[in-house]
Amino acid sequence: MEIKHIPVDTGTGPKAPGRGAGLLAGPETSPGRWHSVTVPASQPQAAPDNTDLERSLQELVRYYRHSSVGSRCLGLVHQINTPLQVLSFQLDLLEQKAQEELGLLTESLLADTDHLVTLNHYRQAKFSQLRRELTRLQGMARSLVLQGVHEEAQDKFPLDLNQLCRQELELYQAEAFFKHQITGEFHFQDGLPLFPGYYIDFSQSFRNLIDNSLEAMAGTDCRQLTVITACQHRRIMLRIGDTGVGIPPVDLPRIFEPFFSTKQTLGRHRAGLGLFMVRRLLAAYQAEIRVDSGSGGTWMTVSFPVA
């Protein structure tokens, strides 16, 4: 994945993105071509005769929170297979060269010194390559363990939105489509205030929004993902933009409904729970979610107050 990390001024937050700066053209730069909807991330009150449905939805949220680590593990295990194959192949080559070197040493006391030096350099280069692959594996494992620790936390603790986004995006490097076919530009405003919350509420919401963007870009030629964080007027803001197919205007008012989906991706049935879960998970944080979508992409903006 081609990635550009661009700092954002801490005083004013992100400027309206424009293509001249290499960013997606957001709704601020061309307001006429976007269809928009804004919803508060509040939990609707269940009707008196609808308490069973509300309890079911609450259980669905609880289950959904803790179901993502397993699916991510499967992706990482699949990706770990490649560096393991590289390690195995390189070790085979090292063993062959070690036998060749041993043969030279035992054939004569006047061994070919230049050849031995060449073999030694070759071995050192392979050791470096092995170390890089091992570092990759260790990084994947650490990220997954760290995510699991955060998401199993039973109490709120101070969250750093920038750190959370970076950790989640790092885990996406294990996905081939994200790594090789997406151009990313990430703009994290320095000095974002910490806020109390459950890590899993924001990690799951972030992944749902990113997954939507990736799915929307699967069939397009231009695949650019932009992630922006900022704090303005005591509200933390997360913006995610893509160059996907966009959301049809007729569907826009329904995208937060449970089980509503506008797409079937890669032969998989879509449950239609992504944005519904984002709204539910962020209800306790008084979040507001704005969606701007046009024929050339979509911007999702989540904002919530901080003390």
Rosetta blueprint (number, residue, H / E / L):
1 M L
2 E E
3 I E
4 K E
5 H E
6 I L
7 P L
8 V E
9 D L
10 T L
11 G L
12 T L
13 G L
14 P L
15 K L
16 A L
17 P L
18 G L
19 R H
20 G H
21 A H
22 G L
23 L L
24 L L
25 A L
26 G L
27 P L
28 E L
29 T L
30 S L
31 P H
32 G H
33 R H
34 W L
35 H E
36 S E
37 V E
38 T E
39 V E
40 P E
41 A L
42 S L
43 Q L
44 P L
45 Q L
46 A L
47 A L
48 P H
49 D H
50 N H
51 T H
52 D H
53 L H
54 E H
55 R H
56 S H
57 L H
58 Q H
59 E H
60 L H
61 V H
62 R H
63 Y H
64 Y H
65 R H
66 H L
67 S L
68 S H
69 V H
70 G H
71 S H
72 R H
73 C H
74 L H
75 G H
76 L H
77 V H
78 H H
79 Q H
80 I H
81 N H
82 T H
83 P H
84 L H
85 Q H
86 V H
87 L H
88 S H
89 F H
90 Q H
91 L H
92 D H
93 L H
94 L H
95 E H
96 Q H
97 K H
98 A H
99 Q H
100 E H
101 E H
102 L H
103 G H
104 L H
105 L H
106 T H
107 E H
108 S L
109 L L
110 L L
111 A L
112 D L
113 T H
114 D H
115 H H
116 L H
117 V H
118 T H
119 L H
120 N H
121 H H
122 Y H
123 R H
124 Q H
125 A H
126 K H
127 F H
128 S H
129 Q H
130 L H
131 R H
132 R H
133 E H
134 L H
135 T H
136 R H
137 L H
138 Q H
139 G H
140 M H
141 A H
142 R H
143 S H
144 L H
145 V H
146 L H
147 Q H
148 G H
149 V H
150 H H
151 E H
152 E L
153 A L
154 Q L
155 D L
156 K L
157 F E
158 P E
159 L E
160 D L
161 L H
162 N H
163 Q H
164 L H
165 C H
166 R H
167 Q H
168 E H
169 L H
170 E H
171 L H
172 Y H
173 Q L
174 A L
175 E L
176 A H
177 F H
178 F H
179 K H
180 H H
181 Q H
182 I L
183 T E
184 G E
185 E E
186 F E
187 H E
188 F E
189 Q E
190 D L
191 G L
192 L L
193 P L
194 L L
195 F E
196 P E
197 G E
198 Y L
199 Y H
200 I H
201 D H
202 F H
203 S H
204 Q H
205 S H
206 F H
207 R H
208 N H
209 L H
210 I H
211 D H
212 N H
213 S H
214 L H
215 E H
216 A H
217 M H
218 A L
219 G L
220 T L
221 D L
222 C L
223 R L
224 Q E
225 L E
226 T E
227 V E
228 I E
229 T E
230 A E
231 C E
232 Q E
233 H L
234 R L
235 R E
236 I E
237 M E
238 L E
239 R E
240 I E
241 G E
242 D E
243 T L
244 G L
245 V L
246 G L
247 I L
248 P L
249 P L
250 V L
251 D L
252 L H
253 P H
254 R H
255 I L
256 F L
257 E L
258 P L
259 F L
260 F L
261 S L
262 T L
263 K L
264 Q L
265 T E
266 L L
267 G L
268 R E
269 H L
270 R L
271 A L
272 G L
273 L L
274 G H
275 L H
276 F H
277 M H
278 V H
279 R H
280 R H
281 L H
282 L L
283 A H
284 A H
285 Y H
286 Q L
287 A L
288 E E
289 I E
290 R E
291 V E
292 D E
293 S E
294 G E
295 S L
296 G L
297 G E
298 T E
299 W E
300 M E
301 T E
302 V E
303 S E
304 F E
305 P E
306 V L
307 A L
